[in-house]
């Protein structure tokens, strides 16, 4: 059996790493909201409460996220796959027809499992991504099941044993 290339190994192994699905948002220019679907959202530290997210330089939201003082992180519910697909797409106005509001300068989507507003504490550029660390300064959590992504699918259901 031939040894898989590091790239193939990476794609196969990462497809096996199950994660939650989120939407990261920021203000782009005066009064415009931008956002993208992200599975790279990770707990960073409890002291202070902070998380990290990795943003591709090619995202149209990258500049806004890398330069704005605050950004929003939404954790999606199991029944929000269609919302995830909107934010994973390249639509001109992803917020059109959605229920959302400005939380100060951060776009907040209504009805997600959790909304966390973050103050950008650090940004670190490597390869084609920027890792952003955000310190939590507000938000809320609702009850419910999370949307899960694994093996390139989002229709998993969490069934505790
Ligand atoms: C399941 C899934 C997870 C993703 N996770 C990330 C991520 O963590 N970081 C990122 O930059 N893009 C991620 N993407 C890709 C962006 O959501 C996608 O490129 C989006 O079109 C960017 O839109 P924009 O250019 O409007 O920002 C993910 C896409 C999917 C489907």
Backbone and ligand atoms as CSV (ligand in chain L), in Angstrom:
chain,resi,resn,atom,element,x,y,z
A,1,UNK,N,N,0.850,-1.197,0.000
A,1,UNK,CA,C,0.000,0.000,0.000
A,1,UNK,C,C,0.884,1.245,0.000
A,2,UNK,N,N,0.584,2.222,-0.898
A,2,UNK,CA,C,1.432,3.411,-0.958
A,2,UNK,C,C,1.086,4.382,0.180
A,3,UNK,N,N,2.103,5.118,0.602
A,3,UNK,CA,C,1.899,6.072,1.686
A,3,UNK,C,C,1.131,7.278,1.146
A,4,UNK,N,N,0.030,7.688,1.807
A,4,UNK,CA,C,-0.703,8.858,1.313
A,4,UNK,C,C,0.119,10.127,1.473
A,5,UNK,N,N,-0.095,11.072,0.578
A,5,UNK,CA,C,0.620,12.351,0.676
A,5,UNK,C,C,0.147,13.073,1.939
A,6,UNK,N,N,0.984,13.979,2.483
A,6,UNK,CA,C,0.557,14.737,3.671
A,6,UNK,C,C,-0.762,15.467,3.422
A,7,UNK,N,N,-0.968,15.955,2.190
A,7,UNK,CA,C,-2.198,16.687,1.892
A,7,UNK,C,C,-3.411,15.761,1.987
A,8,UNK,N,N,-3.283,14.569,1.402
A,8,UNK,CA,C,-4.402,13.617,1.434
A,8,UNK,C,C,-4.665,13.159,2.866
A,9,UNK,N,N,-3.562,12.870,3.564
A,9,UNK,CA,C,-3.649,12.444,4.966
A,9,UNK,C,C,-4.391,13.516,5.781
A,10,UNK,N,N,-4.006,14.774,5.558
A,10,UNK,CA,C,-4.611,15.910,6.255
A,10,UNK,C,C,-6.124,15.943,6.006
A,11,UNK,N,N,-6.516,15.891,4.716
A,11,UNK,CA,C,-7.939,15.997,4.400
A,11,UNK,C,C,-8.741,14.835,4.971
A,12,UNK,N,N,-8.191,13.639,4.884
A,12,UNK,CA,C,-8.909,12.468,5.404
A,12,UNK,C,C,-9.021,12.518,6.925
A,13,UNK,N,N,-7.914,12.851,7.581
A,13,UNK,CA,C,-7.916,12.854,9.044
A,13,UNK,C,C,-8.801,13.977,9.579
A,14,UNK,N,N,-8.724,15.159,8.963
A,14,UNK,CA,C,-9.530,16.283,9.451
A,14,UNK,C,C,-11.018,16.030,9.230
A,15,UNK,N,N,-11.347,15.262,8.164
A,15,UNK,CA,C,-12.756,14.918,7.938
A,15,UNK,C,C,-13.270,14.037,9.075
A,16,UNK,N,N,-12.367,13.359,9.746
A,16,UNK,CA,C,-12.766,12.482,10.853
A,16,UNK,C,C,-12.828,13.202,12.187
A,17,UNK,N,N,-12.409,14.464,12.174
A,17,UNK,CA,C,-12.450,15.233,13.417
A,17,UNK,C,C,-13.801,15.941,13.499
A,18,UNK,N,N,-14.685,15.451,14.381
A,18,UNK,CA,C,-16.023,16.051,14.491
A,18,UNK,C,C,-15.936,17.395,15.199
A,19,UNK,N,N,-16.755,18.329,14.747
A,19,UNK,CA,C,-16.737,19.649,15.396
A,19,UNK,C,C,-18.137,20.238,15.381
A,20,UNK,N,N,-18.313,21.284,16.180
A,20,UNK,CA,C,-19.523,22.081,16.093
A,20,UNK,C,C,-19.397,23.017,14.899
A,21,UNK,N,N,-20.495,23.662,14.556
A,21,UNK,CA,C,-20.481,24.603,13.428
A,21,UNK,C,C,-20.907,25.972,13.952
A,22,UNK,N,N,-20.152,26.983,13.556
A,22,UNK,CA,C,-20.459,28.335,14.002
A,22,UNK,C,C,-20.538,29.314,12.855
A,23,UNK,N,N,-20.991,30.513,13.179
A,23,UNK,CA,C,-20.952,31.635,12.226
A,23,UNK,C,C,-20.232,32.779,12.939
A,24,UNK,N,N,-19.187,33.283,12.276
A,24,UNK,CA,C,-18.399,34.384,12.823
A,24,UNK,C,C,-18.795,35.646,12.062
A,25,UNK,N,N,-19.067,36.724,12.790
A,25,UNK,CA,C,-19.570,37.946,12.142
A,25,UNK,C,C,-18.755,39.170,12.559
A,26,UNK,N,N,-18.800,40.170,11.692
A,26,UNK,CA,C,-18.154,41.451,12.008
A,26,UNK,C,C,-18.825,42.537,11.197
A,27,UNK,N,N,-18.478,43.778,11.513
A,27,UNK,CA,C,-18.964,44.891,10.702
A,27,UNK,C,C,-17.932,45.157,9.619
A,28,UNK,N,N,-18.421,45.218,8.365
A,28,UNK,CA,C,-17.522,45.511,7.251
A,28,UNK,C,C,-17.932,46.876,6.698
A,29,UNK,N,N,-17.124,47.857,6.939
A,29,UNK,CA,C,-17.460,49.200,6.470
A,29,UNK,C,C,-18.596,49.766,7.296
A,30,UNK,N,N,-19.030,50.957,6.950
A,30,UNK,CA,C,-20.080,51.591,7.751
A,30,UNK,C,C,-21.438,50.917,7.540
A,31,UNK,N,N,-21.915,50.281,8.604
A,31,UNK,CA,C,-23.268,49.728,8.565
A,31,UNK,C,C,-23.469,48.456,7.772
A,32,UNK,N,N,-22.393,47.799,7.338
A,32,UNK,CA,C,-22.565,46.543,6.594
A,32,UNK,C,C,-22.105,45.365,7.447
A,33,UNK,N,N,-22.908,44.307,7.415
A,33,UNK,CA,C,-22.579,43.123,8.208
A,33,UNK,C,C,-21.940,42.073,7.305
A,34,UNK,N,N,-20.947,41.361,7.824
A,34,UNK,CA,C,-20.408,40.217,7.075
A,34,UNK,C,C,-20.270,39.036,8.027
A,35,UNK,N,N,-20.227,37.841,7.464
A,35,UNK,CA,C,-20.107,36.657,8.300
A,35,UNK,C,C,-19.769,35.433,7.478
A,36,UNK,N,N,-19.178,34.449,8.123
A,36,UNK,CA,C,-18.855,33.197,7.434
A,36,UNK,C,C,-19.035,32.020,8.384
A,37,UNK,N,N,-19.332,30.863,7.791
A,37,UNK,CA,C,-19.434,29.633,8.575
A,37,UNK,C,C,-18.034,29.187,8.961
A,38,UNK,N,N,-17.883,28.682,10.183
A,38,UNK,CA,C,-16.560,28.248,10.637
A,38,UNK,C,C,-16.662,27.054,11.572
A,39,UNK,N,N,-15.790,26.083,11.345
A,39,UNK,CA,C,-15.680,24.959,12.284
A,39,UNK,C,C,-14.387,25.070,13.099
A,40,UNK,N,N,-13.604,26.100,12.836
A,40,UNK,CA,C,-12.315,26.233,13.540
A,40,UNK,C,C,-12.470,26.916,14.893
A,41,UNK,N,N,-13.698,27.169,15.317
A,41,UNK,CA,C,-13.923,27.816,16.616
A,41,UNK,C,C,-13.519,26.843,17.726
A,42,UNK,N,N,-12.645,27.299,18.582
A,42,UNK,CA,C,-12.088,26.437,19.632
A,42,UNK,C,C,-11.993,27.208,20.938
A,43,UNK,N,N,-12.304,26.538,22.015
A,43,UNK,CA,C,-12.088,27.129,23.330
A,43,UNK,C,C,-10.590,27.405,23.478
A,44,UNK,N,N,-10.226,28.580,23.963
A,44,UNK,CA,C,-8.802,28.893,24.105
A,44,UNK,C,C,-8.360,28.836,25.570
A,45,UNK,N,N,-8.959,29.681,26.403
A,45,UNK,CA,C,-8.595,29.675,27.817
A,45,UNK,C,C,-9.800,30.100,28.637
A,46,UNK,N,N,-9.882,29.591,29.875
A,46,UNK,CA,C,-10.955,30.029,30.778
A,46,UNK,C,C,-10.519,31.266,31.557
A,47,UNK,N,N,-9.218,31.597,31.520
A,47,UNK,CA,C,-8.665,32.706,32.322
A,47,UNK,C,C,-7.793,33.604,31.454
A,48,UNK,N,N,-8.331,34.611,30.792
A,48,UNK,CA,C,-9.737,35.018,30.799
A,48,UNK,C,C,-10.533,34.191,29.799
A,49,UNK,N,N,-11.875,34.184,29.919
A,49,UNK,CA,C,-12.683,33.411,28.981
A,49,UNK,C,C,-12.409,33.883,27.548
A,50,UNK,N,N,-11.887,32.990,26.724
A,50,UNK,CA,C,-11.451,33.397,25.383
A,50,UNK,C,C,-11.527,32.206,24.443
A,51,UNK,N,N,-11.671,32.523,23.170
A,51,UNK,CA,C,-11.736,31.468,22.157
A,51,UNK,C,C,-10.855,31.866,20.981
A,52,UNK,N,N,-10.591,30.879,20.124
A,52,UNK,CA,C,-9.853,31.222,18.911
A,52,UNK,C,C,-10.619,30.730,17.694
A,53,UNK,N,N,-10.381,31.418,16.612
A,53,UNK,CA,C,-10.979,31.024,15.344
A,53,UNK,C,C,-9.986,31.356,14.247
A,54,UNK,N,N,-9.967,30.509,13.235
A,54,UNK,CA,C,-8.999,30.656,12.165
A,54,UNK,C,C,-9.730,31.081,10.892
A,55,UNK,N,N,-9.296,32.201,10.308
A,55,UNK,CA,C,-10.010,32.787,9.168
A,55,UNK,C,C,-9.128,32.800,7.917
A,56,UNK,N,N,-9.650,32.222,6.852
A,56,UNK,CA,C,-8.955,32.177,5.560
A,56,UNK,C,C,-8.806,33.595,5.001
A,57,UNK,N,N,-7.621,33.899,4.503
A,57,UNK,CA,C,-7.394,35.233,3.932
A,57,UNK,C,C,-8.341,35.527,2.760
A,58,UNK,N,N,-8.850,34.474,2.131
A,58,UNK,CA,C,-9.703,34.706,0.960
A,58,UNK,C,C,-11.142,35.068,1.343
A,59,UNK,N,N,-11.481,34.952,2.624
A,59,UNK,CA,C,-12.838,35.324,3.039
A,59,UNK,C,C,-13.035,36.824,2.842
A,60,UNK,N,N,-14.208,37.195,2.313
A,60,UNK,CA,C,-14.494,38.616,2.130
A,60,UNK,C,C,-14.670,39.313,3.470
A,61,UNK,N,N,-14.733,38.521,4.540
A,61,UNK,CA,C,-14.890,39.071,5.884
A,61,UNK,C,C,-13.523,39.198,6.581
A,62,UNK,N,N,-12.480,38.666,5.925
A,62,UNK,CA,C,-11.187,38.598,6.611
A,62,UNK,C,C,-10.680,39.957,7.068
A,63,UNK,N,N,-10.704,40.932,6.169
A,63,UNK,CA,C,-10.165,42.246,6.518
A,63,UNK,C,C,-10.941,42.859,7.694
A,64,UNK,N,N,-12.267,42.738,7.636
A,64,UNK,CA,C,-13.098,43.297,8.710
A,64,UNK,C,C,-12.788,42.596,10.035
A,65,UNK,N,N,-12.674,41.263,9.978
A,65,UNK,CA,C,-12.415,40.519,11.212
A,65,UNK,C,C,-11.032,40.824,11.770
A,66,UNK,N,N,-10.058,40.935,10.876
A,66,UNK,CA,C,-8.678,41.139,11.322
A,66,UNK,C,C,-8.460,42.552,11.838
A,67,UNK,N,N,-9.354,43.469,11.469
A,67,UNK,CA,C,-9.112,44.852,11.880
A,67,UNK,C,C,-10.132,45.384,12.886
A,68,UNK,N,N,-11.292,44.693,13.017
A,68,UNK,CA,C,-12.277,45.287,13.939
A,68,UNK,C,C,-11.952,44.902,15.372
A,69,UNK,N,N,-12.357,45.786,16.269
A,69,UNK,CA,C,-12.058,45.578,17.681
A,69,UNK,C,C,-12.873,44.430,18.259
A,70,UNK,N,N,-14.099,44.254,17.729
A,70,UNK,CA,C,-14.983,43.213,18.259
A,70,UNK,C,C,-15.537,42.370,17.110
A,71,UNK,N,N,-15.829,41.123,17.426
A,71,UNK,CA,C,-16.484,40.251,16.455
A,71,UNK,C,C,-17.443,39.318,17.205
A,72,UNK,N,N,-18.330,38.692,16.450
A,72,UNK,CA,C,-19.329,37.813,17.055
A,72,UNK,C,C,-19.101,36.362,16.670
A,73,UNK,N,N,-19.377,35.475,17.611
A,73,UNK,CA,C,-19.294,34.034,17.345
A,73,UNK,C,C,-20.627,33.415,17.740
A,74,UNK,N,N,-21.255,32.736,16.764
A,74,UNK,CA,C,-22.527,32.067,16.995
A,74,UNK,C,C,-22.314,30.574,16.887
A,75,UNK,N,N,-22.858,29.814,17.814
A,75,UNK,CA,C,-22.801,28.348,17.746
A,75,UNK,C,C,-24.183,27.883,17.305
A,76,UNK,N,N,-24.205,27.101,16.219
A,76,UNK,CA,C,-25.492,26.771,15.596
A,76,UNK,C,C,-26.165,25.553,16.217
A,77,UNK,N,N,-27.495,25.575,16.130
A,77,UNK,CA,C,-28.336,24.468,16.599
A,77,UNK,C,C,-28.417,23.384,15.530
A,78,UNK,N,N,-28.763,22.171,15.989
A,78,UNK,CA,C,-28.849,21.016,15.077
A,78,UNK,C,C,-29.747,21.277,13.876
A,79,UNK,N,N,-30.784,22.113,14.029
A,79,UNK,CA,C,-31.712,22.342,12.911
A,79,UNK,C,C,-31.344,23.587,12.081
A,80,UNK,N,N,-30.092,24.035,12.204
A,80,UNK,CA,C,-29.687,25.251,11.474
A,80,UNK,C,C,-28.685,24.983,10.353
A,81,UNK,N,N,-28.766,23.789,9.760
A,81,UNK,CA,C,-27.844,23.481,8.652
A,81,UNK,C,C,-28.014,24.466,7.487
A,82,UNK,N,N,-29.269,24.858,7.217
A,82,UNK,CA,C,-29.472,25.767,6.071
A,82,UNK,C,C,-28.830,27.126,6.351
A,83,UNK,N,N,-28.858,27.554,7.612
A,83,UNK,CA,C,-28.191,28.815,7.981
A,83,UNK,C,C,-26.671,28.672,7.790
A,84,UNK,N,N,-26.147,27.519,8.191
A,84,UNK,CA,C,-24.703,27.264,8.005
A,84,UNK,C,C,-24.348,27.350,6.524
A,85,UNK,N,N,-25.217,26.808,5.673
A,85,UNK,CA,C,-24.928,26.790,4.228
A,85,UNK,C,C,-24.977,28.201,3.641
A,86,UNK,N,N,-25.882,29.043,4.163
A,86,UNK,CA,C,-25.907,30.443,3.703
A,86,UNK,C,C,-24.558,31.088,3.999
A,87,UNK,N,N,-24.047,30.884,5.210
A,87,UNK,CA,C,-22.807,31.552,5.609
A,87,UNK,C,C,-21.553,30.852,5.072
A,88,UNK,N,N,-21.710,29.636,4.583
A,88,UNK,CA,C,-20.586,28.964,3.918
A,88,UNK,C,C,-20.548,29.332,2.438
A,89,UNK,N,N,-21.596,30.011,1.975
A,89,UNK,CA,C,-21.675,30.387,0.564
A,89,UNK,C,C,-21.065,31.753,0.305
A,90,UNK,N,N,-21.234,32.216,-0.937
A,90,UNK,CA,C,-20.632,33.490,-1.326
A,90,UNK,C,C,-21.700,34.497,-1.717
A,91,UNK,N,N,-22.889,34.374,-1.089
A,91,UNK,CA,C,-23.986,35.299,-1.403
A,91,UNK,C,C,-23.594,36.743,-1.134
A,92,UNK,N,N,-24.203,37.660,-1.878
A,92,UNK,CA,C,-23.879,39.089,-1.735
A,92,UNK,C,C,-24.331,39.626,-0.380
A,93,UNK,N,N,-25.577,39.290,0.013
A,93,UNK,CA,C,-26.056,39.728,1.335
A,93,UNK,C,C,-26.600,38.523,2.079
A,94,UNK,N,N,-25.716,37.902,2.863
A,94,UNK,CA,C,-26.093,36.681,3.569
A,94,UNK,C,C,-27.137,36.951,4.654
A,95,UNK,N,N,-27.252,38.211,5.064
A,95,UNK,CA,C,-28.153,38.548,6.168
A,95,UNK,C,C,-29.569,38.862,5.689
A,96,UNK,N,N,-29.734,38.969,4.371
A,96,UNK,CA,C,-31.061,39.325,3.825
A,96,UNK,C,C,-32.087,38.270,4.243
A,97,UNK,N,N,-33.183,38.715,4.803
A,97,UNK,CA,C,-34.260,37.801,5.190
A,97,UNK,C,C,-34.023,37.109,6.522
A,98,UNK,N,N,-32.872,37.351,7.150
A,98,UNK,CA,C,-32.602,36.718,8.444
A,98,UNK,C,C,-32.997,37.655,9.575
A,99,UNK,N,N,-33.240,37.056,10.738
A,99,UNK,CA,C,-33.544,37.832,11.929
A,99,UNK,C,C,-32.212,38.121,12.621
A,100,UNK,N,N,-31.785,39.384,12.614
A,100,UNK,CA,C,-30.517,39.748,13.259
A,100,UNK,C,C,-30.573,41.202,13.690
A,101,UNK,N,N,-29.598,41.625,14.507
A,101,UNK,CA,C,-29.556,43.017,14.977
A,101,UNK,C,C,-28.106,43.409,15.228
A,102,UNK,N,N,-27.880,44.698,15.372
A,102,UNK,CA,C,-26.547,45.156,15.762
A,102,UNK,C,C,-26.420,45.080,17.277
A,103,UNK,N,N,-25.391,44.395,17.769
A,103,UNK,CA,C,-25.030,44.409,19.189
A,103,UNK,C,C,-23.826,45.356,19.266
A,104,UNK,N,N,-24.094,46.638,19.418
A,104,UNK,CA,C,-23.008,47.614,19.248
A,104,UNK,C,C,-22.554,47.550,17.797
A,105,UNK,N,N,-21.293,47.201,17.572
A,105,UNK,CA,C,-20.789,47.118,16.192
A,105,UNK,C,C,-20.675,45.669,15.708
A,106,UNK,N,N,-21.335,44.741,16.410
A,106,UNK,CA,C,-21.251,43.326,16.036
A,106,UNK,C,C,-22.610,42.818,15.561
A,107,UNK,N,N,-22.673,42.194,14.374
A,107,UNK,CA,C,-23.940,41.608,13.921
A,107,UNK,C,C,-24.284,40.360,14.740
A,108,UNK,N,N,-25.467,40.368,15.346
A,108,UNK,CA,C,-25.914,39.234,16.176
A,108,UNK,C,C,-27.099,38.561,15.512
A,109,UNK,N,N,-26.941,37.287,15.166
A,109,UNK,CA,C,-28.033,36.499,14.593
A,109,UNK,C,C,-28.934,36.027,15.728
A,110,UNK,N,N,-30.229,36.056,15.482
A,110,UNK,CA,C,-31.186,35.617,16.499
A,110,UNK,C,C,-31.380,34.099,16.431
A,111,UNK,N,N,-31.540,33.479,17.594
A,111,UNK,CA,C,-31.999,32.092,17.628
A,111,UNK,C,C,-30.930,31.026,17.520
A,112,UNK,N,N,-29.669,31.398,17.698
A,112,UNK,CA,C,-28.632,30.360,17.652
A,112,UNK,C,C,-28.478,29.733,19.041
A,113,UNK,N,N,-27.727,28.659,19.101
A,113,UNK,CA,C,-27.539,27.951,20.382
A,113,UNK,C,C,-26.776,28.837,21.369
A,114,UNK,N,N,-25.812,29.562,20.861
A,114,UNK,CA,C,-25.061,30.500,21.702
A,114,UNK,C,C,-24.580,31.655,20.846
A,115,UNK,N,N,-24.527,32.827,21.460
A,115,UNK,CA,C,-23.940,34.010,20.821
A,115,UNK,C,C,-22.907,34.570,21.790
A,116,UNK,N,N,-21.698,34.772,21.302
A,116,UNK,CA,C,-20.627,35.305,22.139
A,116,UNK,C,C,-20.043,36.524,21.446
A,117,UNK,N,N,-20.047,37.649,22.135
A,117,UNK,CA,C,-19.369,38.800,21.541
A,117,UNK,C,C,-17.947,38.814,22.104
A,118,UNK,N,N,-17.002,39.083,21.214
A,118,UNK,CA,C,-15.580,38.949,21.575
A,118,UNK,C,C,-14.832,40.229,21.268
A,119,UNK,N,N,-13.927,40.574,22.155
A,119,UNK,CA,C,-12.996,41.670,21.910
A,119,UNK,C,C,-11.719,41.040,21.372
A,120,UNK,N,N,-11.269,41.488,20.218
A,120,UNK,CA,C,-10.080,40.873,19.598
A,120,UNK,C,C,-8.857,41.111,20.481
A,121,UNK,N,N,-8.257,40.014,20.974
A,121,UNK,CA,C,-7.106,40.123,21.868
A,121,UNK,C,C,-5.803,39.888,21.125
A,122,UNK,N,N,-5.857,39.096,20.064
A,122,UNK,CA,C,-4.633,38.805,19.307
A,122,UNK,C,C,-4.995,38.296,17.929
A,123,UNK,N,N,-4.110,38.529,16.994
A,123,UNK,CA,C,-4.273,37.991,15.637
A,123,UNK,C,C,-2.900,37.522,15.174
A,124,UNK,N,N,-2.878,36.356,14.565
A,124,UNK,CA,C,-1.594,35.739,14.210
A,124,UNK,C,C,-1.695,35.181,12.798
A,125,UNK,N,N,-0.905,35.706,11.886
A,125,UNK,CA,C,-0.956,35.286,10.481
A,125,UNK,C,C,0.045,34.178,10.211
A,126,UNK,N,N,-0.436,33.089,9.634
A,126,UNK,CA,C,0.479,32.039,9.168
A,126,UNK,C,C,-0.152,31.348,7.966
A,127,UNK,N,N,0.654,31.121,6.922
A,127,UNK,CA,C,0.165,30.539,5.669
A,127,UNK,C,C,-1.002,31.390,5.148
A,128,UNK,N,N,-2.120,30.738,4.844
A,128,UNK,CA,C,-3.229,31.480,4.239
A,128,UNK,C,C,-4.361,31.788,5.225
A,129,UNK,N,N,-4.073,31.699,6.528
A,129,UNK,CA,C,-5.098,31.974,7.537
A,129,UNK,C,C,-4.606,32.969,8.589
A,130,UNK,N,N,-5.559,33.588,9.262
A,130,UNK,CA,C,-5.261,34.391,10.454
A,130,UNK,C,C,-5.959,33.733,11.635
A,131,UNK,N,N,-5.185,33.440,12.656
A,131,UNK,CA,C,-5.774,32.915,13.896
A,131,UNK,C,C,-6.128,34.113,14.756
A,132,UNK,N,N,-7.381,34.193,15.141
A,132,UNK,CA,C,-7.797,35.299,15.988
A,132,UNK,C,C,-8.186,34.770,17.357
A,133,UNK,N,N,-7.705,35.441,18.389
A,133,UNK,CA,C,-8.109,35.108,19.756
A,133,UNK,C,C,-9.016,36.232,20.225
A,134,UNK,N,N,-10.187,35.855,20.700
A,134,UNK,CA,C,-11.151,36.848,21.168
A,134,UNK,C,C,-11.494,36.617,22.628
A,135,UNK,N,N,-11.535,37.710,23.376
A,135,UNK,CA,C,-11.909,37.646,24.785
A,135,UNK,C,C,-13.402,37.933,24.891
A,136,UNK,N,N,-14.132,37.058,25.563
A,136,UNK,CA,C,-15.584,37.216,25.651
A,136,UNK,C,C,-15.956,38.454,26.460
A,137,UNK,N,N,-16.876,39.262,25.907
A,137,UNK,CA,C,-17.354,40.395,26.694
A,137,UNK,C,C,-18.871,40.450,26.755
A,138,UNK,N,N,-19.533,39.396,26.319
A,138,UNK,CA,C,-20.990,39.351,26.415
A,138,UNK,C,C,-21.542,38.190,25.619
A,139,UNK,N,N,-22.875,38.083,25.655
A,139,UNK,CA,C,-23.525,37.023,24.875
A,139,UNK,C,C,-24.517,36.252,25.713
A,140,UNK,N,N,-24.960,35.131,25.176
A,140,UNK,CA,C,-25.937,34.299,25.892
A,140,UNK,C,C,-25.930,32.893,25.289
A,141,UNK,N,N,-26.421,31.942,26.086
A,141,UNK,CA,C,-26.505,30.544,25.642
A,141,UNK,C,C,-27.935,30.068,25.830
A,142,UNK,N,N,-28.466,29.385,24.803
A,142,UNK,CA,C,-29.805,28.799,24.913
A,142,UNK,C,C,-29.640,27.285,25.011
A,143,UNK,N,N,-30.660,26.605,25.475
A,143,UNK,CA,C,-30.580,25.146,25.526
A,143,UNK,C,C,-30.789,24.551,24.138
A,144,UNK,N,N,-30.359,23.329,23.934
A,144,UNK,CA,C,-30.611,22.661,22.653
A,144,UNK,C,C,-29.417,21.852,22.204
A,145,UNK,N,N,-29.604,21.178,21.073
A,145,UNK,CA,C,-28.560,20.310,20.528
A,145,UNK,C,C,-27.701,21.088,19.527
A,146,UNK,N,N,-26.392,20.825,19.493
A,146,UNK,CA,C,-25.532,21.531,18.541
A,146,UNK,C,C,-25.557,20.900,17.151
A,147,UNK,N,N,-25.314,21.747,16.140
A,147,UNK,CA,C,-25.101,21.260,14.774
A,147,UNK,C,C,-23.684,20.684,14.721
A,148,UNK,N,N,-23.561,19.474,14.174
A,148,UNK,CA,C,-22.262,18.796,14.161
A,148,UNK,C,C,-21.773,18.581,12.735
A,149,UNK,N,N,-20.473,18.708,12.549
A,149,UNK,CA,C,-19.869,18.515,11.222
A,149,UNK,C,C,-18.803,17.431,11.333
A,150,UNK,N,N,-18.956,16.405,10.517
A,150,UNK,CA,C,-17.953,15.336,10.473
A,150,UNK,C,C,-18.117,14.596,9.155
A,151,UNK,N,N,-17.050,14.087,8.637
A,151,UNK,CA,C,-17.064,13.339,7.372
A,151,UNK,C,C,-17.817,14.105,6.283
A,152,UNK,N,N,-17.594,15.430,6.279
A,152,UNK,CA,C,-18.138,16.351,5.265
A,152,UNK,C,C,-19.659,16.427,5.272
A,153,UNK,N,N,-20.262,16.059,6.399
A,153,UNK,CA,C,-21.727,16.124,6.519
A,153,UNK,C,C,-22.116,16.876,7.788
A,154,UNK,N,N,-23.325,17.461,7.730
A,154,UNK,CA,C,-23.810,18.221,8.887
A,154,UNK,C,C,-25.113,17.652,9.435
A,155,UNK,N,N,-25.472,16.427,9.044
A,155,UNK,CA,C,-26.786,15.933,9.486
A,155,UNK,C,C,-26.667,14.914,10.620
A,156,UNK,N,N,-25.607,15.063,11.423
A,156,UNK,CA,C,-25.431,14.144,12.551
A,156,UNK,C,C,-26.347,14.539,13.700
A,157,UNK,N,N,-26.772,13.537,14.452
A,157,UNK,CA,C,-27.566,13.820,15.645
A,157,UNK,C,C,-26.800,13.317,16.858
A,158,UNK,N,N,-26.814,14.116,17.892
A,158,UNK,CA,C,-26.126,13.747,19.108
A,158,UNK,C,C,-27.057,12.836,19.918
A,159,UNK,N,N,-26.637,11.599,20.139
A,159,UNK,CA,C,-27.470,10.673,20.916
A,159,UNK,C,C,-26.652,10.177,22.103
A,160,UNK,N,N,-26.825,10.815,23.253
A,160,UNK,CA,C,-26.037,10.401,24.422
A,160,UNK,C,C,-26.336,8.954,24.783
A,161,UNK,N,N,-25.305,8.198,25.144
A,161,UNK,CA,C,-25.465,6.775,25.439
A,161,UNK,C,C,-26.032,6.501,26.809
L,1,LIG,C1,C,-18.309,23.179,7.449
L,1,LIG,C2,C,-17.505,24.389,7.029
L,1,LIG,C3,C,-16.568,24.927,7.907
L,1,LIG,C4,C,-15.800,26.047,7.548
L,1,LIG,N1,N,-14.900,26.551,8.440
L,1,LIG,C5,C,-14.172,27.648,8.105
L,1,LIG,C6,C,-13.252,28.210,9.015
L,1,LIG,O1,O,-13.089,27.748,10.137
L,1,LIG,N2,N,-12.560,29.307,8.617
L,1,LIG,C7,C,-12.709,29.880,7.383
L,1,LIG,O2,O,-12.035,30.876,7.067
L,1,LIG,N3,N,-13.589,29.352,6.486
L,1,LIG,C8,C,-14.320,28.269,6.818
L,1,LIG,N4,N,-15.228,27.751,5.944
L,1,LIG,C9,C,-15.376,28.369,4.625
L,1,LIG,C10,C,-16.203,29.658,4.640
L,1,LIG,O3,O,-17.415,29.516,5.362
L,1,LIG,C11,C,-16.510,29.999,3.165
L,1,LIG,O4,O,-15.282,30.133,2.465
L,1,LIG,C12,C,-17.331,31.242,2.963
L,1,LIG,O5,O,-17.805,31.230,1.628
L,1,LIG,C13,C,-16.572,32.515,3.117
L,1,LIG,O6,O,-17.496,33.541,2.740
L,1,LIG,P1,P,-17.081,35.056,2.690
L,1,LIG,O7,O,-16.090,35.225,1.595
L,1,LIG,O8,O,-18.388,35.766,2.452
L,1,LIG,O9,O,-16.485,35.382,4.038
L,1,LIG,C14,C,-15.998,26.643,6.289
L,1,LIG,C15,C,-16.957,26.109,5.404
L,1,LIG,C16,C,-17.706,25.002,5.780
L,1,LIG,C17,C,-18.751,24.455,4.827
